[in-house]
Amino acid sequence: MNAKRWKQIEELFAAALGISDEQQDYFLREKCGEDRELYDEVKSLLDEDKNMHSLLYESPVSPLFEFSSDAQYIGKNLGVYHIEKQIASGGMGAVFLASRNDGLYEQKVALKIIHSGLKSASFLQRFERERQILAGLNHPNIAYLLDGGISKEGTPYLVMEYVDGKPFDVFVREKKLRISERLRLFMKVCEAVIYAHNHLVIHRDLKPGNIFVTEEGQVKLLDFGIAKVLSAEDNTPEMHTMIEGGVIPFTPEYASPEQIEGKNISTVSDVYSLGVLLYELLCGQRPYQFKTKTLLEMQQVLQNTVAQKPSIAIKKATENSEDAHSWLLPITPARILKGDLDNICLKMLKKEPELRYHSVELVKMDIERYLAGLPVSAANDNFTYRVSKFIGRHKLAVGLTASFITALTVVSIFYTLQLQQETKRAQQEAKKTGQVAEFLKSLFETASPEGSRGKIFTAVDLLEAGAKNVENSLFEQPDVQAEMFAIIGDVNRRIGRYAEAETMENKSLERNLTFFGARSEAVARNYFNLGNLYYDLGQYERSENNLMEALNLRNFVRTEADFFYSDVLAGLADVEYQNRDYIRSDSLFAAAQAILERSANSESVRGAAIFNARAAIARRLGKFDQASKLYQKTLALRKSLLGSDHADVAHTLNHIGRLYYMQGKFSDAEAYAREGLALREKIFGENHQETGASLSNLANILKSSGRLKEAEKYYRRSFNAFMKVVGENHQYAGSLSYNLGMTLYELGRLKDAEDKLRLAIRINDKQLSPEHAIHVNSRIALGRLLTDENQTDEAYTLLQYAYKLSRENNGEQHKTTALAASEMGHCLLKMGNFDLAENRLTAAIAILKKENAEEQNLQRSLKYLRQLYKITGNLAQLRALD
């Protein structure tokens, strides 16, 4: 078989791998036309692949490849693994059961080896992508990667966790799980997908065959072969081009409409696929069938057909025994699915991505609420619905009542009680509002000339006096006391008194929990305030935890409920932005914006904040034109609503300066940055986080303009502001210490630079996740500095760690990994290890050139190599560099 013919077979086979069994034959006949031999050759591969559940657990292969090469691995060693037997094999590769043989410990693994005939760039790229994705995922519900590499024969392989289990649908069928058991199992799948999304990975092929369950009931998500890593390059035309060409690299029945149409995807595409899986779990069939349909017909089915409610689908299936699936036993009554489960499922299956759940977390949360008998967000939130949930949670009490009165009377009494409670609540709120107003009046009278007896009261004095008075005079009115603590806490937060703010907010929460109970509006607002506080402190995990608590309680919020929901989603979006999950952040902001639009409030102060945030995301993703339009819209809106001297206007000015800075327009950037800084100094003074952020922004611009001494001045002011307000307990303090250290390094003040870089590493190690890029950059910088000072032993240790970390997070061929290798080469040069130094430097330079690295980094690496050739007398190589 010639190479051209094999390439044709390979491409068709690769395309067909992701297509459902029903689609494959139609696809091949369409592509092969009259070439029957080509059809037979590809079909023979696919016929052996019918029972494939994932790329890890594959079925026997076609004899076309004559895979005696697979059998030759059995009984041999690959690295520290002894290959025992072949588990499965398919068109792409063979999977073996292997065990560790180095004596350190016993371990069974699944060893996946790509077929020797499939070493084209596309297959190797897919294989390598799966390896990189799995290397970054570590979750109990995801089959994890142990090792990987290339054999002596040049064959790529993966060493993975061996999952002794069954496909999801097989497990459910054999165990005959009840509806609650299926839902709990489904939530485990959600947890795995949530973790993947939090690590910027979209699975893109979620289906029963890619989810295994062990005998103990542990779920394992498999097959990341077509997964997508979210990044600034997400809008690449790869998937669209493949689909336009007739290639469907996923299972259509489980794919979202945007996948089938070849449009851009996001995490909500996985929400849709999970919706299909849940639908199948509930009623034993998928919402849409695509048997022998063309791509166009599949798109038309999705556009023109509405999925039946699961309760209706199962009713029809059970009426027609031929359609009923055996794995639905015991049969799920349609009445159980009717209502909440119908609504949850259909919301996940919305054709418009923006109308689905905005994250898998929200799906899981609704299922948890369903199982607990609580209202779910997917349902119509009306009185009748809430009464039904109340009755569901209090069956015994309602049952006893029903023995004496009719259901109508129950509802009437419940409604009357609710009206009475609402009236009472309104009266209590009015009374509390009056008490709060009276207390505030007395507080300000204390600060008046008459009340203060000539003493000058500052804002801080007023807050401290207020806190003391609240503690002493309102102890018999805990609801009013809690409200005042929350108000004083929020004011403290806004002026940067974070410790005092936390104390006040926690006191408010404690009293509200006692007075109103855990499920109340007051407690929801406490959690929201704490989420904002911890966000300001850079404690993003604590911020997210509190915001999620607020989100869970949103159904108990009655006052401006839509605004509260929008604010909480925007808060969670801010956290995801700081976690660098820009796609998820934008999705949450879009959801918050949609809520405001429904109530005609998109052009409000809240709406302006969301416009500004989405502009920042567009800037981060390199969409500068889009960012510029959004920023200008935000600036005009904020000036119109708030006036030109408001803090929010300064916030947008600072952001516009960042945009111009990223575009290299330093003059425009400086103008906006200085305007924003002047406004923040006027509003907040010097020692405030907002002022510190503006100072840092201006310093970055000046440094990039080559004005190092000016940059140092502003970095110091920014660093001092943050240290006075939050000390070392904020990631910005670490970033500023790093930036100041690098500036001092470039100014030749090595001792001061060393101190600041060491401080940066100490702060960042404490405040940031291990994946953050600054861990690598700060160690490269300090290692380089110590090499210059001939402290080579410590330098090499730092650089080795930086190299290892970058290789794990970014890959071998990344320019940051190459930069670490280059500095290792320089250090080795100073240590006299010339051979290894040359290897490191030449490899690093090749990557830096290939990856279009910053010119200064490339030139510095070339300088190191020239020094090496001069020392070793290798004049020929030296001339070649010039």
C-alpha positions in Angstrom: 0.0 0.0 0.0 1.6 3.3 -1.0 1.9 6.3 1.3 -0.7 8.4 -0.5 -3.3 5.6 -0.2 -2.5 5.0 3.4 -2.8 8.7 4.2 -6.2 8.7 2.6 -7.3 5.7 4.7 -5.8 7.3 7.8 -7.7 10.6 7.3 -11.0 9.0 6.7 -10.6 6.7 9.7 -9.6 9.6 12.0 -12.7 11.5 10.8 -15.0 8.6 11.4 -13.7 7.8 14.9 -15.8 10.6 16.4 -19.0 9.7 14.5 -21.8 7.6 15.9 -22.2 4.1 14.6 -25.3 5.1 12.8 -23.5 7.9 11.0 -20.3 6.1 10.0 -21.7 4.1 7.1 -23.4 7.1 5.5 -20.3 9.2 6.0 -18.0 6.6 4.4 -20.3 6.0 1.4 -20.5 9.8 0.8 -16.7 10.2 1.0 -15.6 7.0 -0.8 -18.0 7.3 -3.7 -17.3 4.6 -6.2 -14.0 3.5 -4.6 -15.3 0.3 -3.0 -11.8 -0.8 -2.0 -11.3 2.4 0.0 -14.6 1.9 1.7 -13.9 -1.7 2.6 -10.5 -0.8 4.1 -11.7 1.9 6.3 -14.9 0.0 7.2 -12.8 -3.0 8.3 -11.1 -0.8 10.9 -14.4 0.7 12.1 -16.1 -2.7 12.4 -13.5 -3.8 14.9 -14.2 -0.6 16.8 -17.9 -1.0 17.4 -17.7 -1.7 21.2 -15.2 1.1 21.8 -16.1 3.0 25.0 -13.2 5.3 25.0 -9.7 5.9 23.7 -8.4 4.1 26.7 -10.7 1.0 26.6 -10.8 0.1 22.9 -12.1 -3.0 21.0 -10.1 -5.5 18.8 -8.4 -4.1 15.7 -8.5 -4.8 12.0 -6.1 -7.3 10.5 -5.3 -4.6 7.9 -2.5 -3.3 10.2 -1.2 -6.8 10.9 -0.7 -5.8 14.6 1.8 -8.4 15.5 3.6 -5.3 16.7 1.0 -5.1 19.5 1.6 -8.7 20.7 5.3 -8.1 20.8 4.9 -5.8 23.8 3.4 -8.5 26.0 5.9 -9.8 28.5 8.3 -7.0 27.9 9.2 -3.8 29.9 8.5 -0.3 29.0 10.3 2.0 31.4 9.5 0.7 34.9 6.3 -1.1 33.7 6.0 -4.8 32.9 3.4 -5.4 30.2 1.1 -8.4 31.2 -1.6 -8.6 28.7 -3.6 -6.6 26.1 -6.8 -5.1 27.5 -8.2 -3.8 24.2 -7.2 -2.3 20.9 -8.8 -0.1 18.4 -8.0 1.9 15.3 -5.8 4.4 17.1 -3.9 2.3 19.6 -3.6 -0.7 21.9 -4.1 -0.7 25.6 -2.3 -3.1 27.9 -2.5 -4.0 31.5 0.9 -3.5 33.1 2.4 -3.5 36.5 5.3 -1.6 38.0 8.5 -3.7 38.3 11.0 -1.5 39.9 10.3 -2.9 43.4 9.3 0.5 44.9 5.6 -0.5 45.2 3.0 -2.6 43.5 0.7 -0.9 41.0 -1.5 -1.9 38.1 -1.7 0.5 35.2 -3.3 0.9 31.8 -0.6 1.4 29.2 -1.8 3.1 26.0 0.5 2.8 23.0 -0.2 4.4 19.6 -0.2 2.1 16.6 3.1 2.2 14.7 1.1 2.9 11.5 -0.5 6.0 12.9 2.4 8.5 13.4 1.1 11.3 11.2 1.2 14.8 12.6 -2.6 14.9 13.3 -2.6 11.6 15.3 0.5 12.5 17.2 -0.8 16.0 18.0 -4.1 14.5 19.3 -2.2 12.0 21.4 0.1 14.7 22.8 -2.8 17.0 23.5 -4.5 14.3 25.5 -1.2 13.7 27.5 -0.9 17.4 28.3 -4.5 17.8 29.3 -4.4 14.7 31.6 -1.1 15.8 33.1 -2.9 18.9 34.4 -5.9 17.1 35.9 -5.9 15.5 39.3 -9.3 14.6 40.6 -10.8 11.4 42.1 -13.4 11.2 39.4 -11.0 11.6 36.5 -8.7 8.8 35.3 -5.3 10.2 36.0 -2.1 10.2 34.0 0.9 8.6 35.8 3.6 8.8 33.1 4.2 9.2 29.5 7.0 9.3 26.9 8.4 7.7 23.8 9.7 4.2 23.6 13.1 3.2 22.2 11.4 2.4 19.0 10.0 6.0 18.8 6.4 5.0 19.8 4.5 7.5 22.0 2.7 6.0 25.1 0.7 7.0 28.1 0.7 5.3 31.5 -2.7 5.8 33.1 -4.7 4.7 36.1 -6.2 1.3 35.5 -10.0 1.6 36.0 -11.6 -1.7 36.7 -15.2 -0.7 35.9 -18.0 -0.6 33.5 -19.4 2.1 31.2 -22.0 4.4 32.9 -25.1 3.1 31.1 -24.0 -0.6 31.6 -23.5 0.1 35.4 -26.9 1.7 35.8 -28.6 -1.0 33.8 -27.0 -3.9 35.8 -27.5 -2.3 39.2 -31.1 -1.2 38.4 -30.5 2.1 40.2 -33.5 4.1 41.4 -33.9 7.7 40.4 -32.2 9.2 43.5 -29.2 6.8 43.1 -28.9 7.8 39.4 -28.9 11.5 40.3 -26.2 11.0 42.9 -24.1 9.1 40.5 -24.7 11.9 37.9 -23.5 14.5 40.4 -20.2 12.7 40.6 -19.9 13.2 36.9 -20.7 16.8 37.4 -17.9 17.1 40.0 -15.4 15.8 37.5 -16.5 18.2 34.7 -16.5 21.1 37.2 -12.9 20.3 38.0 -12.0 20.1 34.4 -13.7 23.4 33.6 -11.9 25.1 36.6 -8.7 24.0 34.9 -9.7 25.5 31.6 -10.6 22.2 29.9 -13.8 21.5 28.0 -14.3 17.7 27.4 -16.4 18.0 24.2 -17.4 14.4 24.1 -19.3 13.5 27.3 -21.3 10.3 26.8 -21.9 7.1 28.8 -19.0 5.3 27.0 -16.5 7.9 28.2 -17.6 7.6 31.9 -16.7 4.4 33.8 -18.0 3.3 37.2 -16.2 0.9 39.4 -18.0 -1.9 41.4 -17.7 0.4 44.5 -19.6 3.1 42.6 -16.7 5.4 41.9 -17.1 7.4 38.8 -14.2 7.9 36.4 -14.3 10.3 33.5 -12.2 9.1 30.5 -11.1 10.1 27.0 -9.8 13.6 26.7 -8.7 12.9 23.2 -10.8 15.7 21.7 -10.9 18.0 24.7 -10.3 21.7 24.3 -8.0 23.8 26.4 -9.5 27.3 26.9 -7.1 30.1 26.0 -6.8 33.3 24.2 -6.7 31.2 21.0 -10.1 29.6 21.6 -11.6 31.0 18.5 -9.5 29.1 16.1 -11.3 27.7 13.1 -10.1 24.1 13.7 -13.4 22.5 14.7 -15.4 24.6 12.2 -13.1 23.6 9.3 -13.4 19.9 10.3 -17.2 20.0 10.4 -17.5 21.9 7.1 -15.3 19.2 5.6 -17.7 16.5 6.8 -15.6 15.4 9.8 -17.5 15.1 13.1 -15.0 14.5 15.8 -17.6 13.9 18.5 -20.8 11.9 19.1 -23.6 13.9 17.5 -26.4 12.7 19.8 -24.5 14.1 22.8 -23.1 17.2 21.1 -24.4 20.7 21.6 -26.0 22.6 18.7 -23.0 25.0 18.5 -20.7 21.9 18.2 -22.8 20.5 15.3 -22.9 23.9 13.6 -19.1 24.3 14.0 -19.4 27.4 16.1 -17.3 28.5 19.0 -17.8 26.4 22.1 -17.5 27.1 25.9 -18.1 25.3 29.1 -21.9 25.5 28.5 -21.4 23.1 25.6 -20.5 20.5 28.1 -23.6 21.5 30.1 -25.7 20.5 27.1 -23.9 17.2 26.7 -24.5 16.5 30.4 -28.2 17.4 29.7 -28.4 14.6 27.1 -26.8 12.2 29.6 -29.2 13.2 32.3 -32.2 12.9 29.9 -31.1 9.4 29.0 -30.7 8.6 32.7 -34.2 9.7 33.4 -36.2 8.3 30.5 -33.9 5.8 28.8 -33.6 7.6 25.5 -31.9 10.6 24.0 -33.8 13.8 23.2 -32.9 13.7 19.5 -32.0 10.8 17.2 -29.7 11.3 14.2 -29.9 8.0 12.4 -28.6 8.1 8.8 -28.8 11.9 8.8 -26.5 14.3 6.9 -24.9 17.2 8.8 -27.4 19.5 7.3 -30.3 17.3 8.4 -28.8 17.1 11.9 -28.7 20.9 12.1 -32.3 21.1 10.8 -33.5 18.5 13.4 -32.0 20.7 16.2 -33.4 23.9 14.7 -36.9 22.6 14.1 -37.5 20.0 16.8 -38.2 20.6 20.5 -37.1 17.9 22.9 -40.0 16.3 24.8 -40.1 16.5 28.5 -38.5 13.4 30.0 -41.8 12.7 31.9 -43.6 12.6 28.5 -40.9 10.6 26.8 -40.9 7.9 29.6 -44.7 7.7 29.5 -44.6 6.9 25.8 -41.7 4.5 26.3 -43.5 2.5 29.0 -46.7 2.4 27.0 -44.8 0.9 24.1 -42.8 -2.1 25.5 -40.6 -2.2 22.4 -39.3 1.3 23.2 -38.8 0.7 26.9 -35.2 0.3 27.9 -34.4 -2.6 30.3 -32.0 -0.4 32.3 -34.9 1.8 33.4 -36.1 -1.0 35.7 -37.4 -0.3 38.2 -39.6 1.8 35.9 -39.5 5.5 36.8 -43.0 6.8 37.1 -43.6 9.8 34.9 -45.0 11.8 37.8 -41.5 11.7 39.5 -39.9 13.3 36.5 -42.7 15.8 36.0 -41.9 19.3 37.2 -38.4 19.9 38.6 -36.5 17.1 36.7 -38.2 18.1 33.5 -37.2 21.7 34.0 -33.6 21.0 35.0 -33.2 18.7 32.0 -34.7 21.1 29.5 -32.8 24.0 30.8 -29.6 22.1 30.2 -30.8 21.3 26.7 -31.6 24.9 25.6 -30.4 25.4 22.1 -29.2 28.9 22.9 -26.1 28.6 25.1 -26.9 31.8 27.0 -30.2 30.3 28.2 -28.7 27.2 29.7 -27.2 26.9 33.1 -24.1 29.0 33.0 -22.0 26.4 34.8 -22.1 22.8 35.8 -21.9 24.0 39.4 -25.4 25.4 39.0 -26.6 22.2 37.5 -25.3 20.2 40.5 -26.7 22.7 42.9 -30.2 22.3 41.5 -30.0 18.5 41.6 -28.9 18.8 45.2 -31.9 21.1 45.9 -34.2 18.6 44.2 -33.0 15.7 46.3 -33.4 17.9 49.4 -37.0 18.8 48.4 -36.1 22.5 48.0 -37.1 24.8 45.2 -34.8 24.7 42.1 -33.7 27.6 40.0 -34.9 26.0 36.8 -38.6 26.1 37.9 -41.1 28.9 37.8 -40.7 30.6 41.1 -44.4 31.1 42.0 -46.5 30.6 45.1 -48.1 27.3 44.0 -44.6 25.8 43.3 -43.3 26.8 46.7 -46.4 25.4 48.4 -45.8 22.1 46.6 -42.2 22.0 47.8 -43.3 22.8 51.3 -45.8 19.9 51.3 -43.1 17.6 49.9 -40.8 18.4 52.8 -43.5 18.1 55.4 -45.5 15.1 54.2 -46.4 13.8 57.7 -47.7 17.2 59.0 -49.6 17.8 55.8 -50.9 14.3 55.8 -52.3 14.7 59.4 -53.9 18.0 58.4 -55.4 16.5 55.3 -57.2 14.0 57.5 -59.4 16.9 58.8 -59.5 19.4 56.0 -59.3 19.4 52.3 -56.2 20.2 50.3 -57.8 23.5 49.2 -58.2 24.5 52.8 -54.5 23.7 53.5 -53.5 26.0 50.6 -55.9 28.7 51.8 -54.5 28.6 55.3 -51.0 28.5 54.0 -51.7 31.5 51.8 -53.4 33.4 54.6 -50.4 32.7 56.9 -48.0 33.8 54.2 -49.9 37.1 53.8 -49.9 37.6 57.6 -46.2 36.8 57.6 -45.5 39.2 54.7 -47.5 42.0 56.5 -45.7 41.3 59.8 -42.4 41.2 57.9 -43.1 44.5 56.2 -44.0 46.1 59.6 -40.8 44.7 61.1 -38.7 46.1 58.3 -40.3 49.5 58.5 -39.7 49.5 62.3 -36.1 48.4 61.8 -35.5 51.0 59.1 -36.7 53.7 61.4 -34.5 52.4 64.3 -31.5 52.3 62.0 -32.2 55.8 60.8 -32.6 57.0 64.4 -29.3 55.4 65.4 -27.4 56.9 62.5 -28.9 60.3 63.4 -27.6 60.0 67.0 -24.2 58.9 65.7 -23.8 62.0 63.5 -25.1 64.2 66.4 -22.1 62.8 68.3 -19.8 64.2 65.6 -21.5 67.6 65.6 -19.8 70.6 67.2 -22.4 70.5 70.0 -22.1 66.8 70.6 -18.3 66.5 70.2 -17.6 69.5 72.5 -15.1 70.9 70.1 -13.3 67.6 69.3 -12.5 67.0 65.6 -14.0 63.6 64.6 -12.5 61.8 61.6 -14.3 59.1 59.6 -12.4 56.4 61.5 -13.4 58.0 64.8 -17.0 58.0 63.8 -16.8 54.3 62.7 -15.2 53.3 65.9 -17.7 55.2 68.0 -20.5 53.7 66.0 -19.3 50.2 66.5 -19.0 50.7 70.2 -22.4 52.3 70.5 -24.0 49.4 68.5 -22.4 46.9 70.7 -23.5 48.5 73.9 -27.0 50.0 73.1 -28.7 47.6 70.7 -28.1 44.2 72.3 -31.8 43.8 73.0 -32.6 44.4 69.3 -30.3 41.8 67.5 -31.9 42.4 64.1 -31.2 46.1 64.2 -27.8 45.5 65.7 -26.9 43.0 62.9 -28.0 45.6 60.3 -25.8 48.3 61.9 -22.8 45.9 62.1 -23.2 45.1 58.4 -23.4 48.8 57.5 -20.3 49.7 59.6 -18.5 46.7 58.2 -19.2 47.7 54.6 -18.0 51.3 55.2 -14.8 49.9 56.8 -14.2 47.7 53.8 -14.6 50.6 51.3 -12.0 52.7 53.1 -9.5 49.8 53.4 -10.0 48.9 57.1 -10.3 45.2 56.3 -9.7 43.7 59.7 -12.4 45.9 61.3 -14.7 45.1 58.4 -14.3 41.4 58.9 -15.0 41.7 62.6 -18.2 43.7 62.0 -19.5 41.5 59.2 -19.0 38.3 61.3 -20.8 39.8 64.2 -23.7 40.7 61.9 -23.7 37.1 60.5 -23.7 35.6 64.0 -26.7 37.7 65.1 -28.6 37.1 61.9 -28.1 33.4 62.1 -29.6 33.4 65.7 -32.4 35.8 64.9 -33.5 34.9 61.4 -32.0 31.4 60.9 -29.6 30.0 58.3 -32.0 30.3 55.4 -32.8 34.0 55.4 -32.2 37.1 53.3 -30.1 38.7 56.0 -27.7 35.8 56.1 -27.5 35.7 52.3 -26.5 39.3 52.3 -23.9 38.6 55.0 -22.3 35.9 52.9 -22.3 38.3 49.9 -20.6 41.0 51.9 -18.0 38.6 53.2 -17.4 37.4 49.6 -16.7 41.0 48.6 -14.4 41.5 51.6 -12.3 38.4 50.9 -12.1 39.3 47.3 -10.6 42.7 48.2 -8.1 40.9 50.4 -7.1 38.6 47.5 -8.4 35.5 49.3 -10.2 34.3 46.3 -11.1 30.8 47.5 -12.7 32.2 50.7 -14.5 34.8 48.5 -15.9 32.1 46.2 -17.0 30.0 49.1 -19.0 32.8 50.7 -20.4 33.9 47.3 -21.6 30.4 46.7 -23.3 30.4 50.1 -25.1 33.6 49.0 -26.0 32.0 45.7 -27.5 29.0 47.5 -29.7 31.3 49.5 -30.8 33.6 46.7 -34.4 32.2 46.7 -34.8 33.6 50.3 -34.0 37.2 49.1 -37.0 39.3 48.6 -35.7 42.8 48.5 -34.4 43.6 45.0 -33.9 39.9 44.4 -32.9 40.2 40.8 -30.2 42.7 41.6 -28.9 40.5 44.4 -28.7 37.5 42.0 -26.9 39.6 39.4 -24.5 41.0 42.0 -23.6 37.5 43.3 -23.0 36.2 39.8 -20.8 39.2 39.0 -18.9 38.6 42.2 -18.2 35.0 41.2 -17.2 36.2 37.8 -14.7 38.5 39.4 -13.2 35.6 41.3 -12.9 33.5 38.1 -11.2 36.5 36.4 -8.6 36.6 39.1 -8.2 32.8 38.7 -7.6 33.5 35.0 -10.6 31.5 33.9 -11.6 34.3 31.5 -14.1 32.3 29.5 -16.0 31.2 32.6 -15.8 34.6 34.0 -17.3 36.1 30.9 -20.1 33.5 31.0 -21.0 34.5 34.5 -20.9 38.2 33.7 -23.1 37.5 30.7 -25.6 35.8 33.0 -25.5 38.8 35.4 -26.0 41.2 32.5 -29.0 39.2 31.2 -30.7 39.5 34.5 -30.3 43.3 34.4 -31.5 43.4 30.8 -34.7 41.6 31.8 -35.5 44.4 34.2 -34.3 47.2 31.9 -31.3 48.0 34.1 -28.4 47.3 31.8 -27.6 51.0 31.5 -27.4 51.3 35.2 -24.4 51.6 37.6 -24.5 47.8 37.9 -24.6 47.5 34.1 -21.7 49.8 33.7 -19.6 47.6 36.1 -20.4 44.6 34.0 -19.5 46.4 30.7 -16.2 47.3 32.3 -15.5 43.8 33.5 -16.3 42.3 30.1 -14.0 44.8 28.5 -11.2 43.7 30.7 -11.8 40.1 29.7 -11.8 41.1 26.0 -8.5 42.9 26.7 -7.0 39.8 28.4 -8.0 37.6 25.4 -6.4 40.1 22.9 -9.7 41.4 21.5 -8.5 45.0 21.7 -11.1 46.6 19.4 -13.9 45.0 21.3 -12.3 46.0 24.6 -11.9 49.6 23.5 -15.6 49.9 22.5 -16.8 48.5 25.8 -14.4 50.7 27.8 -15.5 53.9 26.0 -19.2 52.9 26.6 -18.5 52.3 30.2 -16.7 55.6 30.7 -19.5 57.6 29.1 -22.1 55.7 31.1 -20.3 56.2 34.4 -19.7 59.9 33.8 -23.3 60.4 32.9 -24.6 58.4 35.9 -22.1 59.3 38.6 -20.2 62.4 37.5 -16.6 62.8 36.3 -15.0 62.7 39.7 -16.4 59.3 40.9 -14.2 56.4 41.9 -15.8 54.2 39.2 -14.7 56.6 36.6 -11.1 56.4 37.9 -11.5 52.6 37.7 -12.3 52.7 34.0 -9.6 55.3 33.3 -7.1 52.9 34.8 -8.4 50.0 32.7 -8.2 52.1 29.5 -4.6 52.9 30.4 -3.9 49.1 30.7 -5.5 48.5 27.3 -3.2 51.1 25.6 -0.2 49.7 27.5 -0.9 46.2 26.2 -1.1 47.6 22.6 2.3 49.3 23.1 0.7 52.8 22.9 2.6 54.1 25.9 1.9 57.8 25.5 -1.9 57.3 25.4 -1.6 54.7 28.2 0.3 57.2 30.4 -2.2 59.9 29.9 -5.1 57.8 31.0 -3.1 56.2 33.9 -2.2 59.6 35.3 -5.8 60.9 35.0 -7.0 57.8 36.9 -4.3 58.1 39.5 -5.0 61.8 40.2 -8.7 61.0 40.7 -8.0 58.1 43.1 -5.5 60.1 45.1 -8.2 62.7 45.5 -10.8 60.2 46.6 -8.9 57.6 48.6 -5.6 59.2 49.5 -2.2 57.5 49.2 -2.6 54.4 51.4 -5.4 52.6 49.7 -5.6 49.6 47.4 -7.2 51.5 44.5 -4.5 54.1 44.6 -1.9 51.4 44.8 -3.3 49.7 41.7 -3.1 53.0 39.8 0.4 53.6 40.9 1.4 50.1 39.8 -0.3 50.6 36.4 1.6 53.8 35.8 4.9 52.2 36.9 4.4 49.4 34.4 3.9 51.9 31.6 7.0 53.9 32.6 9.2 50.8 32.8 8.1 49.6 29.4 8.9 53.1 28.1 12.5 52.7 29.4 12.1 55.3 32.2 13.3 53.0 35.0 14.0 55.5 37.7 10.5 57.0 37.4 9.1 53.5 37.4 11.0 52.6 40.6 9.4 55.6 42.3 5.9 54.6 41.5 6.5 50.9 42.2 7.8 51.9 45.6 4.7 54.0 46.3 2.4 51.3 45.2 4.3 48.6 47.2 4.2 50.8 50.3 0.4 51.4 49.9 -0.4 47.7 49.7 2.0 46.8 52.6 0.3 49.4 54.8 -3.2 48.3 54.0 -2.9 44.5 53.7 0.7 43.6 54.4 1.9 40.3 52.9 -1.6 38.9 52.9 -2.4 39.8 49.3 -1.1 38.5 46.0 -0.6 42.1 44.7 2.0 42.6 47.3 4.0 39.7 45.8 3.5 41.0 42.3 4.7 44.5 43.2 7.7 43.1 45.1 8.6 41.2 41.9 8.1 44.2 39.6 10.1 46.4 41.9 12.9 43.8 42.2 13.2 43.5 38.5 13.3 47.2 38.1 16.1 47.5 40.7 17.9 44.6 38.9 17.9 46.5 35.6 19.1 49.6 37.4 22.1 47.5 38.7 21.1 47.7 42.4 21.5 44.0 42.9 21.3 43.7 46.7 18.0 45.6 46.9 16.7 43.7 43.9 17.6 40.4 45.6 15.7 41.3 48.8 12.6 42.2 46.8 12.7 39.1 44.7 13.1 36.9 47.7 10.1 38.6 49.4 8.1 38.2 46.2 8.8 34.4 46.2 7.8 34.2 49.9 4.5 36.1 49.4 3.6 34.3 46.1 4.3 30.8 47.5 1.8 31.6 50.3 -0.9 33.4 48.3 -1.0 31.8 44.8 -1.8 28.4 43.4 1.2 26.3 42.2 0.2 26.8 38.5 0.6 30.6 38.6 3.2 31.8 36.1 4.9 34.2 38.6 6.4 31.3 40.6 8.4 30.4 37.5 9.3 34.0 36.6 10.4 35.1 40.0 12.7 32.1 40.4 14.2 32.6 36.9 14.8 36.3 37.9 16.4 35.5 41.2 18.4 32.6 39.7 19.7 34.9 37.0 20.6 37.6 39.6 22.4 35.1 41.9 24.3 33.7 38.8 25.5 37.2 38.1 26.7 37.4 41.8 28.5 34.0 41.4 26.1 32.3 43.9 25.8 29.5 41.5 24.7 26.6 43.8 21.6 28.3 45.0 21.0 29.8 41.6 21.0 26.4 39.9 18.6 25.0 42.5 16.2 27.8 41.8 16.5 27.5 38.0 16.1 23.8 38.1 12.8 24.2 40.0 11.6 26.9 37.7 12.4 24.7 34.7 10.6 21.7 36.1 7.5 23.8 37.1 7.3 25.5 33.6 7.7 22.1 31.9 4.8 20.7 33.9 2.6 23.7 33.5 3.5 24.9 30.0 5.2 22.1 28.2 8.8 21.4 27.0 8.6 23.7 24.0 7.2 26.8 25.8 9.2 30.0 25.7 9.2 30.3 29.5 10.6 26.8 29.8 13.2 27.7 27.3 14.0 30.9 29.2 14.6 28.8 32.4 16.8 26.4 30.4 18.8 29.4 29.0 19.5 30.7 32.5 20.4 27.2 33.6 22.9 27.2 30.7 24.4 30.4 31.9 24.7 29.1 35.4 26.3 25.9 34.2 28.8 28.0 32.2 29.8 29.8 35.4 30.1 26.4 37.1 32.5 25.2 34.4 30.1 22.5 33.0 30.6 23.6 29.4 29.0 20.6 27.6 25.8 20.6 29.5 25.7 24.4 29.3 26.0 24.3 25.5 23.2 21.7 25.3 20.9 23.8 27.4 21.6 27.0 25.6 21.3 25.7 22.0 18.1 23.9 22.8 16.7 27.1 24.5 17.7 29.4 21.6 16.0 27.1 19.1 12.7 27.2 21.1 12.9 31.0 21.7 13.3 31.6 17.9 10.5 29.2 17.1 8.1 30.7 19.6 8.9 34.3 18.7 10.1 35.1 22.2 10.8 38.7 23.3 13.9 39.9 21.5 15.8 40.8 24.7 15.4 37.3 26.0 16.7 35.8 22.7 19.6 38.2 22.6 20.6 37.5 26.2 20.6 33.7 25.5 22.8 34.3 22.4 25.1 36.4 24.5 25.6 33.5 26.9 26.4 31.1 24.1 28.9 33.6 22.6 30.6 33.7 26.1 30.7 29.9 26.1 32.3 29.7 22.7 34.9 32.3 23.6 35.9 30.5 26.8 36.1 27.1 25.1 37.9 28.6 22.0 35.3 27.3 19.6 35.8 30.1 17.1 34.0 28.4 14.2 30.7 28.2 16.2 31.3 31.8 17.5 31.6 33.1 13.9 28.5 31.1 12.9 26.5 33.0 15.5 27.5 36.3 14.0 
